[in-house]
């Protein structure tokens, strides 16, 4: 595995800068603040932080244009996913990860992953009960091209966000209900 040539601080620095600008913009444009907050929340919700992200998209569905929600969420997701992939590439390229890379379970998983890498990535981006994290590892270990990975994110997360925001449009759910349900689901997810 090769590590990316650019500075390891470029993408995190870019996300911090965008997050600061988003927080300042949310203070300026109050009527757009919830949508603007989606940007830094997307960075957190699609990283390793266990945040109840889907509920936020449902909540926004009843308040903003479906297309606008999906575009904002997908663009922010593309940036965090680029960093996720870069971070994993840097970590998995280290010599200490050789036992993990060569382990029989890893190799077995890679064998099956290589049969349909694109569609398995799309599926794990769409379906919330199937974790996407292992697919990131497999994509990096398989040397899957970033542009194809990002295309799978556009299709998969885009479809997921359309569905989630669509629920918010069809059934405006009070924010407190979404927050409580999200925390309960998160607790069950962490516990299991």
C-alpha positions as CSV (number, residue, x, y, z in Angstrom):
1,X,0.0,0.0,0.0
2,X,1.2,3.5,-0.9
3,X,0.6,6.5,1.3
4,X,-0.7,9.7,-0.3
5,X,1.9,12.2,-1.3
6,X,0.2,15.3,0.0
7,X,0.4,16.6,3.5
8,X,-1.6,14.6,6.0
9,X,-3.0,17.9,7.4
10,X,-4.5,19.2,4.1
11,X,-8.0,17.6,4.3
12,X,-8.4,17.9,8.1
13,X,-7.4,21.6,7.8
14,X,-9.8,22.1,4.9
15,X,-12.6,20.6,6.9
16,X,-11.8,22.6,10.0
17,X,-11.8,25.8,7.9
18,X,-15.1,24.9,6.2
19,X,-16.6,24.1,9.6
20,X,-15.6,27.4,11.0
21,X,-17.0,29.2,8.0
22,X,-20.2,27.2,8.3
23,X,-20.6,28.0,12.0
24,X,-20.1,31.7,11.2
25,X,-22.5,31.6,8.3
26,X,-25.1,29.9,10.5
27,X,-24.9,32.8,12.9
28,X,-25.4,35.3,10.0
29,X,-28.2,33.5,8.1
30,X,-30.5,32.2,10.8
31,X,-33.2,30.9,8.4
32,X,-30.5,28.7,6.8
33,X,-28.7,27.8,10.0
34,X,-29.9,24.2,10.4
35,X,-28.9,23.4,6.8
36,X,-25.5,25.1,7.2
37,X,-24.9,23.2,10.5
38,X,-25.4,20.0,8.4
39,X,-21.9,20.6,6.9
40,X,-19.8,20.2,10.1
41,X,-22.3,17.6,11.4
42,X,-21.7,15.6,8.2
43,X,-18.0,15.6,8.8
44,X,-18.5,14.2,12.3
45,X,-21.4,11.9,11.4
46,X,-19.5,10.2,8.6
47,X,-16.2,9.9,10.4
48,X,-15.5,7.5,13.3
49,X,-17.7,9.5,15.7
50,X,-20.8,7.6,16.6
51,X,-23.3,10.4,16.0
52,X,-27.0,9.8,15.1
53,X,-26.6,11.4,11.7
54,X,-29.7,10.0,9.8
55,X,-32.1,11.8,12.1
56,X,-30.6,15.1,11.3
57,X,-31.4,14.5,7.6
58,X,-35.0,13.5,8.4
59,X,-35.4,16.6,10.5
60,X,-34.1,18.9,7.6
61,X,-36.5,17.2,5.2
62,X,-39.5,19.0,6.6
63,X,-37.7,22.4,6.5
64,X,-35.6,22.7,3.3
65,X,-35.7,21.7,-0.4
66,X,-35.0,18.0,-0.9
67,X,-32.4,18.7,-3.6
68,X,-30.6,21.3,-1.5
69,X,-30.4,18.9,1.5
70,X,-29.0,16.1,-0.7
71,X,-26.5,18.3,-2.5
72,X,-25.1,19.8,0.8
73,X,-25.0,16.4,2.5
74,X,-23.4,14.6,-0.5
75,X,-20.7,17.3,-1.0
76,X,-19.8,17.3,2.7
77,X,-19.8,13.5,2.7
78,X,-17.4,13.4,-0.3
79,X,-14.9,15.6,1.6
80,X,-15.0,13.5,4.8
81,X,-14.8,10.3,2.8
82,X,-11.7,11.5,0.9
83,X,-10.1,12.0,4.3
84,X,-11.4,8.7,5.7
85,X,-9.8,6.9,2.7
86,X,-6.6,8.9,3.0
87,X,-6.3,8.3,6.8
88,X,-6.9,4.5,6.3
89,X,-4.4,4.4,3.5
90,X,-1.8,6.0,5.8
91,X,-2.6,3.7,8.7
92,X,-2.8,0.5,6.7
93,X,0.5,1.2,4.9
94,X,2.4,1.1,8.1
95,X,4.5,-2.0,8.7
96,X,2.7,-2.8,12.0
97,X,-0.5,-3.5,10.0
98,X,1.0,-6.3,8.0
99,X,-0.5,-9.1,10.2
100,X,-4.0,-7.5,9.7
101,X,-3.4,-7.1,5.9
102,X,-2.3,-10.7,5.5
103,X,-4.7,-12.3,8.0
104,X,-6.8,-15.1,6.4
105,X,-10.1,-13.3,7.4
106,X,-8.9,-10.1,5.7
107,X,-7.9,-12.0,2.6
108,X,-11.2,-14.0,2.5
109,X,-13.1,-10.7,2.9
110,X,-11.0,-9.1,0.1
111,X,-11.7,-12.1,-2.1
112,X,-15.5,-11.6,-1.8
113,X,-15.2,-7.8,-1.9
114,X,-13.4,-7.9,-5.3
115,X,-16.3,-9.8,-6.9
116,X,-18.5,-6.6,-6.7
117,X,-16.6,-3.7,-5.1
118,X,-18.6,-0.9,-6.6
119,X,-22.1,-2.2,-5.8
120,X,-21.1,-3.5,-2.3
121,X,-19.9,0.1,-1.6
122,X,-23.2,1.6,-2.9
123,X,-25.2,-0.9,-0.9
124,X,-23.4,-0.1,2.4
125,X,-23.9,3.6,1.7
126,X,-27.6,3.2,1.3
127,X,-28.6,0.5,3.8
128,X,-28.2,1.8,7.4
129,X,-28.1,-1.6,9.1
130,X,-25.0,-2.7,7.1
131,X,-21.9,-0.9,8.5
132,X,-19.9,1.0,5.9
133,X,-16.7,1.1,7.9
134,X,-15.4,-2.4,6.9
135,X,-16.0,-1.5,3.3
136,X,-13.6,1.5,3.6
137,X,-10.9,-0.8,4.9
138,X,-11.5,-3.3,2.1
139,X,-11.5,-0.5,-0.5
140,X,-8.1,0.7,0.7
141,X,-6.6,-2.7,1.0
142,X,-7.9,-3.6,-2.5
143,X,-6.4,-0.5,-4.0
144,X,-9.8,0.6,-5.2
145,X,-9.6,3.9,-7.1
146,X,-10.7,6.9,-5.1
147,X,-12.9,8.3,-7.9
148,X,-14.8,5.0,-8.1
149,X,-15.2,5.0,-4.4
150,X,-16.5,8.6,-4.4
151,X,-18.9,7.8,-7.2
152,X,-20.3,4.9,-5.1
153,X,-20.7,7.5,-2.3
154,X,-22.6,9.9,-4.5
155,X,-25.0,7.2,-5.6
156,X,-25.3,5.4,-2.3
157,X,-25.4,8.3,0.2
158,X,-27.3,10.4,-2.3
159,X,-30.1,7.7,-2.4
160,X,-30.0,7.4,1.3
161,X,-30.3,11.1,1.9
162,X,-33.1,11.4,-0.6
163,X,-35.0,8.7,1.3
164,X,-34.3,10.2,4.7
165,X,-35.2,13.7,3.7
166,X,-38.2,12.3,1.9
167,X,-39.4,10.9,5.2
168,X,-39.1,14.4,6.8
169,X,-41.1,15.8,3.9
170,X,-43.8,13.2,4.0
171,X,-44.1,13.2,7.8
172,X,-42.9,16.3,9.5
173,X,-41.6,14.7,12.8
174,X,-41.0,17.0,15.8
175,X,-37.2,17.5,16.3
176,X,-37.4,16.2,19.9
177,X,-38.9,12.9,18.7
178,X,-36.1,12.5,16.2
179,X,-33.4,13.3,18.8
180,X,-34.8,10.8,21.3
181,X,-35.2,8.1,18.7
182,X,-31.7,8.8,17.4
183,X,-30.1,8.5,20.8
184,X,-32.0,5.3,21.6
185,X,-30.9,3.7,18.3
186,X,-27.3,4.9,18.9
187,X,-27.4,3.3,22.4
188,X,-28.6,0.0,21.0
189,X,-26.0,0.2,18.3
190,X,-23.1,0.8,20.7
191,X,-24.4,-1.8,23.1
192,X,-24.6,-4.6,20.5
